[in-house]
């Protein structure tokens, strides 16, 4: 009976692969944003490069979140990676539109969400292959 309880607890602690991927993407995004805020503050880097830096941070965050989501799932990497990146990018778009009302959902926003979904699917394929090679 005890073994059953501990195995259920272990499953609950690890959580869903999608939750793992989205949380990882947000943590990586937060860390990269803090690092780049320091870089922009203490260097002569122009603020004109800020949008490109933000896009790169979002892409790297979605990719790493997708890799970990698929690695924790162990199968269907393109699915878990793509969906975790889509959820991450959709939440970012919603938060962005709440902060700046002029940044409402436009075609450009939908294209960015779809692009991050494709990046996540690619990262999911990488993540599944990483989990299979370590076993």
N, C-alpha and C positions, 0 to 999 in steps of 0.2 A: 504494500500500500504506500509506503514512504517513497519508493522509487517512482511511482506514478505521479505523486505530488511534485517531486523535484523535477521530473521531466516536463511537466506542464509549466512550472515556474521558469525553467530554462527557455521554453518556447516563448513565453510572455516577455521575458527580458530582452530577447533578441529582436522580437517584433517582426513586422512585415518588411519585406525587402523594399517596398516602395517608401515606407516611412524612413528606413535607413538611408535610402538614396536622397530623399528630399532634405532630411536633416543634415546629411553630409554636405550637400550642395549649399545649403544656407550657411553652414559653419565655414566652409572654404571661401564662400563669397564674403562673409564678414571679415575673415582673417586677411584676405587679399585687399579688401577695401581699406582696412586699417593700415596695412603696409603702404599702400599707394597714397593714402592721405598723408602719411609721413614723408613719402618721397616728394609729393607735390608741395608740401609745406617747406621742407628744408633743401629743396633744389631749385634750379632755375628752369625746370620743366614748364612749358607753356600749358595753360588751361585749355588751349585749343585741342590738345590730344586727349582730353578727358572723356569724350564720348567713345573713342576707340579703346581706351583703357577699360571703360565700363563694359563694353561689348566683349572684350577679351576675358575679363573677370567672370562674366556670366557664362561664357562658353567653357572656360576651364572648370568652373564650379559644376555646371551641368554634366560635363564629361566625367569628372571624378565621382560625383554622386551616382551617375549611371553605372560606372565601373563597380562601385561598392554594392549597389543594389543588385546587380546581376551576379556578382560574386557571392553575395549572401543567399540569393535564390538558387544558384547552381544550375539553372535551366532557363530556357526562353529569355536569353539575355537581351535580345533586341526589344522584346516586349517590356521587361522590367526597366531597362535603361531608358527607353523612349518615353514610357509613361512617367517615370520619376522626373525626367527632364521637362516634360510637358507640364507636370504639376508645379515644379519649381518655377518655370518661366511664366506660367499663368498667375501664380501668386505674386511674383514680382511685378507683372503688368497691372494687377489689381491694386497692389500697394502704390505703385507709381501713379495710377490714375486717381487714387484717393489723395495723394500728397499734392499733385499738380493737376488741377482740373482741366487744364488745356491739353493734357496728355491722355485724352480719351482714346478708347480703342479705335484704331485706324487700320488700314491695310498694312502699313509698315509694322505695326505691333503684332498683327497676326502672322506676318511673314517671319518676324523674329521668333515668335513662339514656335512656329513650325520648324525653323532652322535649328533651334535648340533641341527640339524633339528628335530631329535627324542626328544631331551630334550625340544625343543621349542613346539612341539606338546603336550607333557605332560604338560608343563606350560600353554598352551592354554586351555586345559581341566580344569585346576585349575582356570584360569582366568575367564572362562565363569561361572563356579560354584560360584565364588566370586561375579560376577555381578548379578547373579540370586538371591543369598541369601540376597543381600543388597536392593533389590527392595521390 
